Amino acid sequence: MFHENMKCHMHAAEIDGANVHAMDKASAGRTSPELSAANFARVLGHPLRISVVRLLANRGSMSFTSLMEALHVSQGLLGNHLARLLDGGVIACQKSGRISWYSVPDARIAEAVENLFGAAGAAPMKPAGPPSGMCFARRCTDHVGGLLGVRLLDWLIRNHVIALDGNDYRVIGAAGRFEPLLGDVMHIGPTSKKIAVGCLDTTEGRDHLGGVLGARLLSGLRDLGWAEEIPGSRTLILTCRGVRQLSDLNVIDASEFPQQDFGDGVDAATEGAHDGQ
Ligand SMILES: [Zn+2]
């Protein structure tokens, strides 16, 4: 089951799975479930490869770049380990345009990896945890990218503020409950910038919002104290107030954000804990 050889990556330089091939050859004609299981364990036998599988299992699918950013590893190192995982059929890869999307092809693989932690007596993975990091929200030039960016765009479409018009979006109604973030969208003065354009999100594989409205969303989130950018990174973190407000607006679900843990050192818990609801 884990023998599928799928390679569509462009970055993987070398495959350090030579011994797996040798083993396959040596035991040709004598495949056994034990051999398959041993090969599977061998392919997984590196902390970084385990991290990759867990990350992909949690996120669904990710591009090479987003994996590199999330794991803080070099292109070469990640490429080698991805090649090993692909070669062992533990992860799969699908090309869409110029981007390769990596994923875990079988839920049993993710389950097996999680079970390894229990069997090893290692601390279990933090259950789901609040959405965070570059994949959740990041600054993309002057607007919001990541899952949050995609959800903000969805909200504006769902609430008839903007609509797709050719390759861009056009304003079709007032910002309504988004006015604190966007201001008056019906009377935007002359600008050399497009009002609302889609920007392909590398981690979501869909558009988030750029243009004048995209930039207003980002500055609105910051000015209202709903989001902060981690210094030296493009990662955006929601403050407690931001979680509450965006949850009230049905952009996100506050239950995804446990009160205690906002991660990454932003002093959000303190900010929101004392100002009542
Ligand atoms: Zn963008």
Residues whose N, C-alpha, C, O or C-beta is under 5 A from the ligand:
A	BS01	ZN	C140 G145 C199 G210
